[in-house]
Each structure stands twice: as C-alpha cells, then as structure tokens.
Amino acid sequence: MKKGTPEDPKGLIAEAYRIDGITDAECRSIFLDWALSLPGDAEARPLIEVLLARHREEGHPMTAVLREGMARGGAPRRRGGASGRRN
C-alpha cells in the first residue's frame, strides 16, 4: 500500500487527479473524506495551499474544489458526541 504525504496522508487528493473523467461531485466527496481524516489539530488551509501548489492542473475539478476550500476558510470539522447530535 502506497503511503501519501503529510498534506495528503491517504493519497486521496493525488488519486483524484489520476482519475479520468472525475466529476465535481466526486471531487467534493474525496475532499470531504480528506478533510475528515485530518488530525484534530491540523490546519487545513496551509495543507490546501501545498496541494494546490503541487497539483497545478487548471480546469481539473479537484483544483476547483481545493480553491473553494481555501475560499471558505478550510475544511469542515467533524463534531462528535452530544454537540454532533444537536439539530
């Protein structure tokens, strides 16, 4: 099993760039999986910056998703316990 990098430990983002015909929705799903797999103390924004610098493919849906992640202030955070069950 191939290991990723500190910015992409599971290699999810890199793999998204290798999938021919990947859709925006699939990229958003991969991004969410990536974000939820980050350690709790990790800052998503600097990691996204590194990933954007590494994968400079204009017009690729994952590039757009990463840029959207930067514009929205980073990645979503998982909320567990009672705070995660409140509506």
PDB file with SEQRES, HELIX, SHEET and CRYST1 records, atoms N, CA, C and O in Angstrom:
SEQRES   1 A   87  MET LYS LYS GLY THR PRO GLU ASP PRO LYS GLY LEU ILE          
SEQRES   2 A   87  ALA GLU ALA TYR ARG ILE ASP GLY ILE THR ASP ALA GLU          
SEQRES   3 A   87  CYS ARG SER ILE PHE LEU ASP TRP ALA LEU SER LEU PRO          
SEQRES   4 A   87  GLY ASP ALA GLU ALA ARG PRO LEU ILE GLU VAL LEU LEU          
SEQRES   5 A   87  ALA ARG HIS ARG GLU GLU GLY HIS PRO MET THR ALA VAL          
SEQRES   6 A   87  LEU ARG GLU GLY MET ALA ARG GLY GLY ALA PRO ARG ARG          
SEQRES   7 A   87  ARG GLY GLY ALA SER GLY ARG ARG ASN                          
HELIX    1 AA1 LEU A   12  ARG A   18  1                                   7    
HELIX    2 AA2 ASP A   24  LEU A   36  1                                  13    
HELIX    3 AA3 ALA A   44  ARG A   54  1                                  11    
HELIX    4 AA4 PRO A   61  ALA A   71  1                                  11    
HELIX    5 AA5 GLY A   81  ARG A   85  1                                   5    
CRYST1    1.000    1.000    1.000  90.00  90.00  90.00 P 1           1          
ATOM      1  N   MET A   1       0.844  -1.189   0.000  1.00  0.00           N  
ATOM      2  CA  MET A   1       0.000   0.000   0.000  1.00  0.00           C  
ATOM      3  C   MET A   1       0.883   1.243   0.000  1.00  0.00           C  
ATOM      4  O   MET A   1       1.771   1.386   0.840  1.00  0.00           O  
ATOM      5  N   LYS A   2       0.634   2.126  -0.935  1.00  0.00           N  
ATOM      6  CA  LYS A   2       1.423   3.328  -1.069  1.00  0.00           C  
ATOM      7  C   LYS A   2       1.005   4.355  -0.032  1.00  0.00           C  
ATOM      8  O   LYS A   2      -0.182   4.606   0.176  1.00  0.00           O  
ATOM      9  N   LYS A   3       1.997   4.941   0.612  1.00  0.00           N  
ATOM     10  CA  LYS A   3       1.713   5.993   1.587  1.00  0.00           C  
ATOM     11  C   LYS A   3       1.697   7.330   0.887  1.00  0.00           C  
ATOM     12  O   LYS A   3       2.342   7.519  -0.144  1.00  0.00           O  
ATOM     13  N   GLY A   4       0.953   8.254   1.461  1.00  0.00           N  
ATOM     14  CA  GLY A   4       0.847   9.591   0.897  1.00  0.00           C  
ATOM     15  C   GLY A   4       1.914  10.515   1.447  1.00  0.00           C  
ATOM     16  O   GLY A   4       3.011  10.084   1.803  1.00  0.00           O  
ATOM     17  N   THR A   5       1.582  11.770   1.508  1.00  0.00           N  
ATOM     18  CA  THR A   5       2.466  12.817   2.004  1.00  0.00           C  
ATOM     19  C   THR A   5       1.852  13.397   3.273  1.00  0.00           C  
ATOM     20  O   THR A   5       0.710  13.074   3.601  1.00  0.00           O  
ATOM     21  N   PRO A   6       2.582  14.244   3.993  1.00  0.00           N  
ATOM     22  CA  PRO A   6       1.987  14.863   5.183  1.00  0.00           C  
ATOM     23  C   PRO A   6       0.710  15.656   4.874  1.00  0.00           C  
ATOM     24  O   PRO A   6      -0.190  15.734   5.710  1.00  0.00           O  
ATOM     25  N   GLU A   7       0.634  16.241   3.678  1.00  0.00           N  
ATOM     26  CA  GLU A   7      -0.547  17.021   3.305  1.00  0.00           C  
ATOM     27  C   GLU A   7      -1.697  16.133   2.840  1.00  0.00           C  
ATOM     28  O   GLU A   7      -2.863  16.521   2.914  1.00  0.00           O  
ATOM     29  N   ASP A   8      -1.362  14.952   2.366  1.00  0.00           N  
ATOM     30  CA  ASP A   8      -2.341  14.033   1.782  1.00  0.00           C  
ATOM     31  C   ASP A   8      -1.990  12.614   2.232  1.00  0.00           C  
ATOM     32  O   ASP A   8      -1.584  11.782   1.420  1.00  0.00           O  
ATOM     33  N   PRO A   9      -2.152  12.342   3.534  1.00  0.00           N  
ATOM     34  CA  PRO A   9      -1.675  11.080   4.105  1.00  0.00           C  
ATOM     35  C   PRO A   9      -2.214   9.820   3.437  1.00  0.00           C  
ATOM     36  O   PRO A   9      -1.497   8.827   3.317  1.00  0.00           O  
ATOM     37  N   LYS A  10      -3.459   9.853   3.005  1.00  0.00           N  
ATOM     38  CA  LYS A  10      -4.041   8.672   2.357  1.00  0.00           C  
ATOM     39  C   LYS A  10      -3.849   8.698   0.841  1.00  0.00           C  
ATOM     40  O   LYS A  10      -4.184   7.727   0.161  1.00  0.00           O  
ATOM     41  N   GLY A  11      -3.317   9.787   0.308  1.00  0.00           N  
ATOM     42  CA  GLY A  11      -3.141   9.927  -1.127  1.00  0.00           C  
ATOM     43  C   GLY A  11      -4.444  10.176  -1.872  1.00  0.00           C  
ATOM     44  O   GLY A  11      -4.520   9.953  -3.080  1.00  0.00           O  
ATOM     45  N   LEU A  12      -5.475  10.637  -1.160  1.00  0.00           N  
ATOM     46  CA  LEU A  12      -6.792  10.839  -1.762  1.00  0.00           C  
ATOM     47  C   LEU A  12      -6.788  11.922  -2.835  1.00  0.00           C  
ATOM     48  O   LEU A  12      -7.356  11.741  -3.912  1.00  0.00           O  
ATOM     49  N   ILE A  13      -6.149  13.042  -2.536  1.00  0.00           N  
ATOM     50  CA  ILE A  13      -6.155  14.157  -3.479  1.00  0.00           C  
ATOM     51  C   ILE A  13      -5.334  13.788  -4.716  1.00  0.00           C  
ATOM     52  O   ILE A  13      -5.761  14.039  -5.843  1.00  0.00           O  
ATOM     53  N   ALA A  14      -4.173  13.201  -4.509  1.00  0.00           N  
ATOM     54  CA  ALA A  14      -3.334  12.789  -5.641  1.00  0.00           C  
ATOM     55  C   ALA A  14      -4.073  11.792  -6.527  1.00  0.00           C  
ATOM     56  O   ALA A  14      -4.001  11.873  -7.753  1.00  0.00           O  
ATOM     57  N   GLU A  15      -4.771  10.868  -5.918  1.00  0.00           N  
ATOM     58  CA  GLU A  15      -5.518   9.866  -6.689  1.00  0.00           C  
ATOM     59  C   GLU A  15      -6.634  10.522  -7.504  1.00  0.00           C  
ATOM     60  O   GLU A  15      -6.907  10.102  -8.628  1.00  0.00           O  
ATOM     61  N   ALA A  16      -7.276  11.544  -6.949  1.00  0.00           N  
ATOM     62  CA  ALA A  16      -8.345  12.236  -7.672  1.00  0.00           C  
ATOM     63  C   ALA A  16      -7.821  12.825  -8.980  1.00  0.00           C  
ATOM     64  O   ALA A  16      -8.527  12.834  -9.989  1.00  0.00           O  
ATOM     65  N   TYR A  17      -6.592  13.313  -8.959  1.00  0.00           N  
ATOM     66  CA  TYR A  17      -6.005  13.889 -10.170  1.00  0.00           C  
ATOM     67  C   TYR A  17      -5.675  12.823 -11.214  1.00  0.00           C  
ATOM     68  O   TYR A  17      -5.496  13.147 -12.388  1.00  0.00           O  
ATOM     69  N   ARG A  18      -5.596  11.583 -10.810  1.00  0.00           N  
ATOM     70  CA  ARG A  18      -5.289  10.495 -11.756  1.00  0.00           C  
ATOM     71  C   ARG A  18      -6.537   9.846 -12.347  1.00  0.00           C  
ATOM     72  O   ARG A  18      -6.423   9.037 -13.267  1.00  0.00           O  
ATOM     73  N   ILE A  19      -7.709  10.174 -11.850  1.00  0.00           N  
ATOM     74  CA  ILE A  19      -8.941   9.542 -12.322  1.00  0.00           C  
ATOM     75  C   ILE A  19      -9.467  10.303 -13.538  1.00  0.00           C  
ATOM     76  O   ILE A  19      -9.847  11.469 -13.438  1.00  0.00           O  
ATOM     77  N   ASP A  20      -9.482   9.635 -14.671  1.00  0.00           N  
ATOM     78  CA  ASP A  20     -10.014  10.245 -15.896  1.00  0.00           C  
ATOM     79  C   ASP A  20     -11.523  10.433 -15.774  1.00  0.00           C  
ATOM     80  O   ASP A  20     -12.234   9.528 -15.338  1.00  0.00           O  
ATOM     81  N   GLY A  21     -12.000  11.591 -16.154  1.00  0.00           N  
ATOM     82  CA  GLY A  21     -13.433  11.853 -16.176  1.00  0.00           C  
ATOM     83  C   GLY A  21     -14.068  12.055 -14.817  1.00  0.00           C  
ATOM     84  O   GLY A  21     -15.288  11.956 -14.689  1.00  0.00           O  
ATOM     85  N   ILE A  22     -13.273  12.336 -13.799  1.00  0.00           N  
ATOM     86  CA  ILE A  22     -13.828  12.545 -12.457  1.00  0.00           C  
ATOM     87  C   ILE A  22     -14.738  13.784 -12.467  1.00  0.00           C  
ATOM     88  O   ILE A  22     -14.457  14.770 -13.147  1.00  0.00           O  
ATOM     89  N   THR A  23     -15.816  13.712 -11.711  1.00  0.00           N  
ATOM     90  CA  THR A  23     -16.796  14.795 -11.683  1.00  0.00           C  
ATOM     91  C   THR A  23     -16.565  15.724 -10.491  1.00  0.00           C  
ATOM     92  O   THR A  23     -15.821  15.402  -9.564  1.00  0.00           O  
ATOM     93  N   ASP A  24     -17.218  16.879 -10.539  1.00  0.00           N  
ATOM     94  CA  ASP A  24     -17.158  17.823  -9.422  1.00  0.00           C  
ATOM     95  C   ASP A  24     -17.664  17.174  -8.134  1.00  0.00           C  
ATOM     96  O   ASP A  24     -17.052  17.317  -7.076  1.00  0.00           O  
ATOM     97  N   ALA A  25     -18.778  16.467  -8.234  1.00  0.00           N  
ATOM     98  CA  ALA A  25     -19.365  15.824  -7.049  1.00  0.00           C  
ATOM     99  C   ALA A  25     -18.411  14.788  -6.453  1.00  0.00           C  
ATOM    100  O   ALA A  25     -18.280  14.694  -5.233  1.00  0.00           O  
ATOM    101  N   GLU A  26     -17.757  14.027  -7.294  1.00  0.00           N  
ATOM    102  CA  GLU A  26     -16.800  13.032  -6.799  1.00  0.00           C  
ATOM    103  C   GLU A  26     -15.618  13.717  -6.128  1.00  0.00           C  
ATOM    104  O   GLU A  26     -15.122  13.238  -5.108  1.00  0.00           O  
ATOM    105  N   CYS A  27     -15.163  14.831  -6.689  1.00  0.00           N  
ATOM    106  CA  CYS A  27     -14.060  15.574  -6.079  1.00  0.00           C  
ATOM    107  C   CYS A  27     -14.465  16.148  -4.726  1.00  0.00           C  
ATOM    108  O   CYS A  27     -13.675  16.125  -3.782  1.00  0.00           O  
ATOM    109  N   ARG A  28     -15.685  16.660  -4.626  1.00  0.00           N  
ATOM    110  CA  ARG A  28     -16.160  17.177  -3.334  1.00  0.00           C  
ATOM    111  C   ARG A  28     -16.224  16.064  -2.294  1.00  0.00           C  
ATOM    112  O   ARG A  28     -15.880  16.281  -1.132  1.00  0.00           O  
ATOM    113  N   SER A  29     -16.657  14.888  -2.698  1.00  0.00           N  
ATOM    114  CA  SER A  29     -16.718  13.746  -1.787  1.00  0.00           C  
ATOM    115  C   SER A  29     -15.319  13.347  -1.317  1.00  0.00           C  
ATOM    116  O   SER A  29     -15.110  13.070  -0.136  1.00  0.00           O  
ATOM    117  N   ILE A  30     -14.379  13.321  -2.235  1.00  0.00           N  
ATOM    118  CA  ILE A  30     -12.988  12.990  -1.895  1.00  0.00           C  
ATOM    119  C   ILE A  30     -12.416  14.050  -0.967  1.00  0.00           C  
ATOM    120  O   ILE A  30     -11.729  13.725   0.001  1.00  0.00           O  
ATOM    121  N   PHE A  31     -12.696  15.318  -1.257  1.00  0.00           N  
ATOM    122  CA  PHE A  31     -12.211  16.402  -0.404  1.00  0.00           C  
ATOM    123  C   PHE A  31     -12.761  16.271   1.015  1.00  0.00           C  
ATOM    124  O   PHE A  31     -12.027  16.452   1.986  1.00  0.00           O  
ATOM    125  N   LEU A  32     -14.036  15.961   1.133  1.00  0.00           N  
ATOM    126  CA  LEU A  32     -14.640  15.791   2.450  1.00  0.00           C  
ATOM    127  C   LEU A  32     -13.979  14.642   3.204  1.00  0.00           C  
ATOM    128  O   LEU A  32     -13.694  14.764   4.395  1.00  0.00           O  
ATOM    129  N   ASP A  33     -13.736  13.539   2.524  1.00  0.00           N  
ATOM    130  CA  ASP A  33     -13.048  12.403   3.149  1.00  0.00           C  
ATOM    131  C   ASP A  33     -11.650  12.823   3.608  1.00  0.00           C  
ATOM    132  O   ASP A  33     -11.221  12.485   4.711  1.00  0.00           O  
ATOM    133  N   TRP A  34     -10.946  13.565   2.749  1.00  0.00           N  
ATOM    134  CA  TRP A  34      -9.613  14.066   3.099  1.00  0.00           C  
ATOM    135  C   TRP A  34      -9.691  14.944   4.342  1.00  0.00           C  
ATOM    136  O   TRP A  34      -8.908  14.779   5.277  1.00  0.00           O  
ATOM    137  N   ALA A  35     -10.643  15.883   4.346  1.00  0.00           N  
ATOM    138  CA  ALA A  35     -10.766  16.827   5.449  1.00  0.00           C  
ATOM    139  C   ALA A  35     -11.091  16.129   6.766  1.00  0.00           C  
ATOM    140  O   ALA A  35     -10.534  16.467   7.810  1.00  0.00           O  
ATOM    141  N   LEU A  36     -11.984  15.166   6.711  1.00  0.00           N  
ATOM    142  CA  LEU A  36     -12.373  14.462   7.940  1.00  0.00           C  
ATOM    143  C   LEU A  36     -11.281  13.528   8.455  1.00  0.00           C  
ATOM    144  O   LEU A  36     -11.316  13.109   9.612  1.00  0.00           O  
ATOM    145  N   SER A  37     -10.319  13.202   7.606  1.00  0.00           N  
ATOM    146  CA  SER A  37      -9.239  12.321   8.037  1.00  0.00           C  
ATOM    147  C   SER A  37      -8.050  13.086   8.609  1.00  0.00           C  
ATOM    148  O   SER A  37      -7.088  12.479   9.080  1.00  0.00           O  
ATOM    149  N   LEU A  38      -8.114  14.428   8.567  1.00  0.00           N  
ATOM    150  CA  LEU A  38      -7.025  15.223   9.134  1.00  0.00           C  
ATOM    151  C   LEU A  38      -7.023  15.093  10.652  1.00  0.00           C  
ATOM    152  O   LEU A  38      -8.079  14.959  11.269  1.00  0.00           O  
ATOM    153  N   PRO A  39      -5.839  15.132  11.252  1.00  0.00           N  
ATOM    154  CA  PRO A  39      -5.785  15.134  12.721  1.00  0.00           C  
ATOM    155  C   PRO A  39      -6.537  16.354  13.259  1.00  0.00           C  
ATOM    156  O   PRO A  39      -6.608  17.386  12.591  1.00  0.00           O  
ATOM    157  N   GLY A  40      -7.086  16.237  14.443  1.00  0.00           N  
ATOM    158  CA  GLY A  40      -7.899  17.296  15.033  1.00  0.00           C  
ATOM    159  C   GLY A  40      -7.203  18.632  15.161  1.00  0.00           C  
ATOM    160  O   GLY A  40      -7.858  19.674  15.121  1.00  0.00           O  
ATOM    161  N   ASP A  41      -5.880  18.626  15.316  1.00  0.00           N  
ATOM    162  CA  ASP A  41      -5.144  19.879  15.484  1.00  0.00           C  
ATOM    163  C   ASP A  41      -4.582  20.418  14.171  1.00  0.00           C  
ATOM    164  O   ASP A  41      -3.889  21.435  14.178  1.00  0.00           O  
ATOM    165  N   ALA A  42      -4.859  19.771  13.062  1.00  0.00           N  
ATOM    166  CA  ALA A  42      -4.311  20.186  11.765  1.00  0.00           C  
ATOM    167  C   ALA A  42      -5.053  21.404  11.229  1.00  0.00           C  
ATOM    168  O   ALA A  42      -6.276  21.499  11.332  1.00  0.00           O  
ATOM    169  N   GLU A  43      -4.307  22.318  10.663  1.00  0.00           N  
ATOM    170  CA  GLU A  43      -4.861  23.480   9.976  1.00  0.00           C  
ATOM    171  C   GLU A  43      -5.017  23.115   8.505  1.00  0.00           C  
ATOM    172  O   GLU A  43      -4.026  22.845   7.828  1.00  0.00           O  
ATOM    173  N   ALA A  44      -6.230  23.104   8.012  1.00  0.00           N  
ATOM    174  CA  ALA A  44      -6.493  22.674   6.636  1.00  0.00           C  
ATOM    175  C   ALA A  44      -5.959  23.663   5.600  1.00  0.00           C  
ATOM    176  O   ALA A  44      -5.431  23.249   4.568  1.00  0.00           O  
ATOM    177  N   ARG A  45      -6.089  24.936   5.859  1.00  0.00           N  
ATOM    178  CA  ARG A  45      -5.733  25.948   4.861  1.00  0.00           C  
ATOM    179  C   ARG A  45      -4.286  25.826   4.364  1.00  0.00           C  
ATOM    180  O   ARG A  45      -4.079  25.811   3.150  1.00  0.00           O  
ATOM    181  N   PRO A  46      -3.277  25.738   5.239  1.00  0.00           N  
ATOM    182  CA  PRO A  46      -1.906  25.599   4.734  1.00  0.00           C  
ATOM    183  C   PRO A  46      -1.699  24.295   3.953  1.00  0.00           C  
ATOM    184  O   PRO A  46      -0.906  24.249   3.012  1.00  0.00           O  
ATOM    185  N   LEU A  47      -2.408  23.248   4.345  1.00  0.00           N  
ATOM    186  CA  LEU A  47      -2.292  21.979   3.630  1.00  0.00           C  
ATOM    187  C   LEU A  47      -2.893  22.098   2.229  1.00  0.00           C  
ATOM    188  O   LEU A  47      -2.348  21.560   1.265  1.00  0.00           O  
ATOM    189  N   ILE A  48      -4.017  22.803   2.125  1.00  0.00           N  
ATOM    190  CA  ILE A  48      -4.641  23.017   0.823  1.00  0.00           C  
ATOM    191  C   ILE A  48      -3.714  23.841  -0.072  1.00  0.00           C  
ATOM    192  O   ILE A  48      -3.603  23.573  -1.268  1.00  0.00           O  
ATOM    193  N   GLU A  49      -3.051  24.838   0.505  1.00  0.00           N  
ATOM    194  CA  GLU A  49      -2.100  25.647  -0.266  1.00  0.00           C  
ATOM    195  C   GLU A  49      -1.000  24.779  -0.869  1.00  0.00           C  
ATOM    196  O   GLU A  49      -0.643  24.948  -2.035  1.00  0.00           O  
ATOM    197  N   VAL A  50      -0.469  23.859  -0.085  1.00  0.00           N  
ATOM    198  CA  VAL A  50       0.577  22.956  -0.578  1.00  0.00           C  
ATOM    199  C   VAL A  50       0.029  22.069  -1.688  1.00  0.00           C  
ATOM    200  O   VAL A  50       0.690  21.863  -2.706  1.00  0.00           O  
ATOM    201  N   LEU A  51      -1.176  21.545  -1.494  1.00  0.00           N  
ATOM    202  CA  LEU A  51      -1.777  20.676  -2.508  1.00  0.00           C  
ATOM    203  C   LEU A  51      -2.034  21.436  -3.806  1.00  0.00           C  
ATOM    204  O   LEU A  51      -1.821  20.893  -4.890  1.00  0.00           O  
ATOM    205  N   LEU A  52      -2.486  22.676  -3.711  1.00  0.00           N  
ATOM    206  CA  LEU A  52      -2.701  23.481  -4.916  1.00  0.00           C  
ATOM    207  C   LEU A  52      -1.390  23.765  -5.635  1.00  0.00           C  
ATOM    208  O   LEU A  52      -1.340  23.753  -6.865  1.00  0.00           O  
ATOM    209  N   ALA A  53      -0.335  24.019  -4.880  1.00  0.00           N  
ATOM    210  CA  ALA A  53       0.970  24.268  -5.494  1.00  0.00           C  
ATOM    211  C   ALA A  53       1.494  23.012  -6.192  1.00  0.00           C  
ATOM    212  O   ALA A  53       2.134  23.099  -7.240  1.00  0.00           O  
ATOM    213  N   ARG A  54       1.225  21.867  -5.616  1.00  0.00           N  
ATOM    214  CA  ARG A  54       1.707  20.592  -6.175  1.00  0.00           C  
ATOM    215  C   ARG A  54       0.910  20.194  -7.413  1.00  0.00           C  
ATOM    216  O   ARG A  54       1.489  19.748  -8.403  1.00  0.00           O  
ATOM    217  N   HIS A  55      -0.381  20.347  -7.368  1.00  0.00           N  
ATOM    218  CA  HIS A  55      -1.263  19.903  -8.455  1.00  0.00           C  
ATOM    219  C   HIS A  55      -1.775  21.126  -9.205  1.00  0.00           C  
ATOM    220  O   HIS A  55      -2.857  21.631  -8.907  1.00  0.00           O  
ATOM    221  N   ARG A  56      -1.029  21.590 -10.145  1.00  0.00           N  
ATOM    222  CA  ARG A  56      -1.350  22.835 -10.867  1.00  0.00           C  
ATOM    223  C   ARG A  56      -2.115  22.563 -12.151  1.00  0.00           C  
ATOM    224  O   ARG A  56      -1.761  23.093 -13.205  1.00  0.00           O  
ATOM    225  N   GLU A  57      -3.134  21.766 -12.082  1.00  0.00           N  
ATOM    226  CA  GLU A  57      -3.897  21.413 -13.267  1.00  0.00           C  
ATOM    227  C   GLU A  57      -5.127  22.303 -13.382  1.00  0.00           C  
ATOM    228  O   GLU A  57      -6.161  22.042 -12.768  1.00  0.00           O  
ATOM    229  N   GLU A  58      -4.996  23.354 -14.177  1.00  0.00           N  
ATOM    230  CA  GLU A  58      -6.123  24.248 -14.405  1.00  0.00           C  
ATOM    231  C   GLU A  58      -7.234  23.492 -15.120  1.00  0.00           C  
ATOM    232  O   GLU A  58      -6.972  22.673 -16.000  1.00  0.00           O  
ATOM    233  N   GLY A  59      -8.455  23.769 -14.741  1.00  0.00           N  
ATOM    234  CA  GLY A  59      -9.596  23.133 -15.369  1.00  0.00           C  
ATOM    235  C   GLY A  59      -9.961  21.781 -14.770  1.00  0.00           C  
ATOM    236  O   GLY A  59     -10.991  21.212 -15.130  1.00  0.00           O  
ATOM    237  N   HIS A  60      -9.139  21.252 -13.862  1.00  0.00           N  
ATOM    238  CA  HIS A  60      -9.465  19.976 -13.218  1.00  0.00           C  
ATOM    239  C   HIS A  60     -10.458  20.245 -12.095  1.00  0.00           C  
ATOM    240  O   HIS A  60     -10.305  21.216 -11.354  1.00  0.00           O  
ATOM    241  N   PRO A  61     -11.474  19.396 -11.959  1.00  0.00           N  
ATOM    242  CA  PRO A  61     -12.477  19.633 -10.912  1.00  0.00           C  
ATOM    243  C   PRO A  61     -11.897  19.661  -9.501  1.00  0.00           C  
ATOM    244  O   PRO A  61     -12.401  20.397  -8.653  1.00  0.00           O  
ATOM    245  N   MET A  62     -10.859  18.884  -9.228  1.00  0.00           N  
ATOM    246  CA  MET A  62     -10.285  18.885  -7.875  1.00  0.00           C  
ATOM    247  C   MET A  62      -9.603  20.213  -7.588  1.00  0.00           C  
ATOM    248  O   MET A  62      -9.619  20.673  -6.446  1.00  0.00           O  
ATOM    249  N   THR A  63      -9.005  20.841  -8.593  1.00  0.00           N  
ATOM    250  CA  THR A  63      -8.401  22.155  -8.398  1.00  0.00           C  
ATOM    251  C   THR A  63      -9.475  23.154  -7.979  1.00  0.00           C  
ATOM    252  O   THR A  63      -9.258  23.961  -7.074  1.00  0.00           O  
ATOM    253  N   ALA A  64     -10.618  23.102  -8.628  1.00  0.00           N  
ATOM    254  CA  ALA A  64     -11.722  23.996  -8.273  1.00  0.00           C  
ATOM    255  C   ALA A  64     -12.206  23.733  -6.853  1.00  0.00           C  
ATOM    256  O   ALA A  64     -12.493  24.674  -6.113  1.00  0.00           O  
ATOM    257  N   VAL A  65     -12.300  22.477  -6.470  1.00  0.00           N  
ATOM    258  CA  VAL A  65     -12.753  22.121  -5.117  1.00  0.00           C  
ATOM    259  C   VAL A  65     -11.743  22.601  -4.073  1.00  0.00           C  
ATOM    260  O   VAL A  65     -12.135  23.120  -3.028  1.00  0.00           O  
ATOM    261  N   LEU A  66     -10.460  22.434  -4.345  1.00  0.00           N  
ATOM    262  CA  LEU A  66      -9.435  22.902  -3.410  1.00  0.00           C  
ATOM    263  C   LEU A  66      -9.487  24.422  -3.269  1.00  0.00           C  
ATOM    264  O   LEU A  66      -9.361  24.952  -2.165  1.00  0.00           O  
ATOM    265  N   ARG A  67      -9.672  25.115  -4.379  1.00  0.00           N  
ATOM    266  CA  ARG A  67      -9.790  26.581  -4.316  1.00  0.00           C  
ATOM    267  C   ARG A  67     -11.029  26.990  -3.530  1.00  0.00           C  
ATOM    268  O   ARG A  67     -10.994  27.956  -2.767  1.00  0.00           O  
ATOM    269  N   GLU A  68     -12.104  26.269  -3.711  1.00  0.00           N  
ATOM    270  CA  GLU A  68     -13.319  26.548  -2.942  1.00  0.00           C  
ATOM    271  C   GLU A  68     -13.065  26.318  -1.452  1.00  0.00           C  
ATOM    272  O   GLU A  68     -13.552  27.076  -0.614  1.00  0.00           O  
ATOM    273  N   GLY A  69     -12.314  25.290  -1.126  1.00  0.00           N  
ATOM    274  CA  GLY A  69     -11.951  25.024   0.268  1.00  0.00           C  
ATOM    275  C   GLY A  69     -11.148  26.167   0.861  1.00  0.00           C  
ATOM    276  O   GLY A  69     -11.315  26.507   2.033  1.00  0.00           O  
ATOM    277  N   MET A  70     -10.271  26.765   0.052  1.00  0.00           N  
ATOM    278  CA  MET A  70      -9.488  27.917   0.518  1.00  0.00           C  
ATOM    279  C   MET A  70     -10.398  29.121   0.738  1.00  0.00           C  
ATOM    280  O   MET A  70     -10.255  29.839   1.727  1.00  0.00           O  
ATOM    281  N   ALA A  71     -11.325  29.340  -0.178  1.00  0.00           N  
ATOM    282  CA  ALA A  71     -12.215  30.497  -0.093  1.00  0.00           C  
ATOM    283  C   ALA A  71     -13.155  30.404   1.107  1.00  0.00           C  
ATOM    284  O   ALA A  71     -13.548  31.421   1.679  1.00  0.00           O  
ATOM    285  N   ARG A  72     -13.503  29.193   1.475  1.00  0.00           N  
ATOM    286  CA  ARG A  72     -14.429  29.005   2.597  1.00  0.00           C  
ATOM    287  C   ARG A  72     -13.713  28.868   3.923  1.00  0.00           C  
ATOM    288  O   ARG A  72     -14.341  28.563   4.937  1.00  0.00           O  
ATOM    289  N   GLY A  73     -12.412  29.088   3.936  1.00  0.00           N  
ATOM    290  CA  GLY A  73     -11.685  29.075   5.191  1.00  0.00           C  
ATOM    291  C   GLY A  73     -11.206  27.708   5.614  1.00  0.00           C  
ATOM    292  O   GLY A  73     -10.922  27.502   6.794  1.00  0.00           O  
ATOM    293  N   GLY A  74     -11.106  26.773   4.703  1.00  0.00           N  
ATOM    294  CA  GLY A  74     -10.568  25.479   5.055  1.00  0.00           C  
ATOM    295  C   GLY A  74     -11.592  24.381   5.004  1.00  0.00           C  
ATOM    296  O   GLY A  74     -12.651  24.510   4.390  1.00  0.00           O  
ATOM    297  N   ALA A  75     -11.257  23.314   5.655  1.00  0.00           N  
ATOM    298  CA  ALA A  75     -12.047  22.099   5.573  1.00  0.00           C  
ATOM    299  C   ALA A  75     -13.058  22.000   6.704  1.00  0.00           C  
ATOM    300  O   ALA A  75     -12.872  22.590   7.768  1.00  0.00           O  
ATOM    301  N   PRO A  76     -14.121  21.255   6.469  1.00  0.00           N  
ATOM    302  CA  PRO A  76     -15.114  21.054   7.533  1.00  0.00           C  
ATOM    303  C   PRO A  76     -14.538  20.238   8.676  1.00  0.00           C  
ATOM    304  O   PRO A  76     -13.605  19.457   8.487  1.00  0.00           O  
ATOM    305  N   ARG A  77     -15.082  20.417   9.824  1.00  0.00           N  
ATOM    306  CA  ARG A  77     -14.641  19.675  11.012  1.00  0.00           C  
ATOM    307  C   ARG A  77     -15.737  18.723  11.454  1.00  0.00           C  
ATOM    308  O   ARG A  77     -16.922  19.052  11.412  1.00  0.00           O  
ATOM    309  N   ARG A  78     -15.328  17.558  11.872  1.00  0.00           N  
ATOM    310  CA  ARG A  78     -16.265  16.582  12.412  1.00  0.00           C  
ATOM    311  C   ARG A  78     -16.622  16.991  13.827  1.00  0.00           C  
ATOM    312  O   ARG A  78     -15.762  17.407  14.603  1.00  0.00           O  
ATOM    313  N   ARG A  79     -17.887  16.870  14.152  1.00  0.00           N  
ATOM    314  CA  ARG A  79     -18.335  17.149  15.514  1.00  0.00           C  
ATOM    315  C   ARG A  79     -18.899  15.872  16.088  1.00  0.00           C  
ATOM    316  O   ARG A  79     -19.842  15.301  15.540  1.00  0.00           O  
ATOM    317  N   GLY A  80     -18.344  15.433  17.156  1.00  0.00           N  
ATOM    318  CA  GLY A  80     -18.803  14.205  17.782  1.00  0.00           C  
ATOM    319  C   GLY A  80     -19.531  14.451  19.077  1.00  0.00           C  
ATOM    320  O   GLY A  80     -19.697  15.593  19.507  1.00  0.00           O  
ATOM    321  N   GLY A  81     -19.957  13.387  19.689  1.00  0.00           N  
ATOM    322  CA  GLY A  81     -20.621  13.494  20.969  1.00  0.00           C  
ATOM    323  C   GLY A  81     -21.950  14.206  20.881  1.00  0.00           C  
ATOM    324  O   GLY A  81     -22.586  14.231  19.827  1.00  0.00           O  
ATOM    325  N   ALA A  82     -22.368  14.784  21.991  1.00  0.00           N  
ATOM    326  CA  ALA A  82     -23.669  15.441  22.065  1.00  0.00           C  
ATOM    327  C   ALA A  82     -23.766  16.618  21.109  1.00  0.00           C  
ATOM    328  O   ALA A  82     -24.827  16.854  20.533  1.00  0.00           O  
ATOM    329  N   SER A  83     -22.660  17.376  20.927  1.00  0.00           N  
ATOM    330  CA  SER A  83     -22.713  18.536  20.029  1.00  0.00           C  
ATOM    331  C   SER A  83     -22.932  18.115  18.584  1.00  0.00           C  
ATOM    332  O   SER A  83     -23.487  18.889  17.804  1.00  0.00           O  
ATOM    333  N   GLY A  84     -22.517  16.926  18.208  1.00  0.00           N  
ATOM    334  CA  GLY A  84     -22.734  16.437  16.854  1.00  0.00           C  
ATOM    335  C   GLY A  84     -24.158  15.946  16.612  1.00  0.00           C  
ATOM    336  O   GLY A  84     -24.579  15.812  15.463  1.00  0.00           O  
ATOM    337  N   ARG A  85     -24.902  15.677  17.682  1.00  0.00           N  
ATOM    338  CA  ARG A  85     -26.274  15.190  17.549  1.00  0.00           C  
ATOM    339  C   ARG A  85     -27.308  16.285  17.661  1.00  0.00           C  
ATOM    340  O   ARG A  85     -28.482  16.047  17.377  1.00  0.00           O  
ATOM    341  N   ARG A  86     -26.914  17.470  18.063  1.00  0.00           N  
ATOM    342  CA  ARG A  86     -27.872  18.587  18.186  1.00  0.00           C  
ATOM    343  C   ARG A  86     -28.297  19.054  16.817  1.00  0.00           C  
ATOM    344  O   ARG A  86     -27.495  19.077  15.883  1.00  0.00           O  
ATOM    345  N   ASN A  87     -29.550  19.424  16.696  1.00  0.00           N  
ATOM    346  CA  ASN A  87     -30.049  19.956  15.418  1.00  0.00           C  
ATOM    347  C   ASN A  87     -30.272  21.428  15.495  1.00  0.00           C  
ATOM    348  O   ASN A  87     -30.690  22.041  14.513  1.00  0.00           O  
TER     349      ASN A  87                                                      
END                                                                             
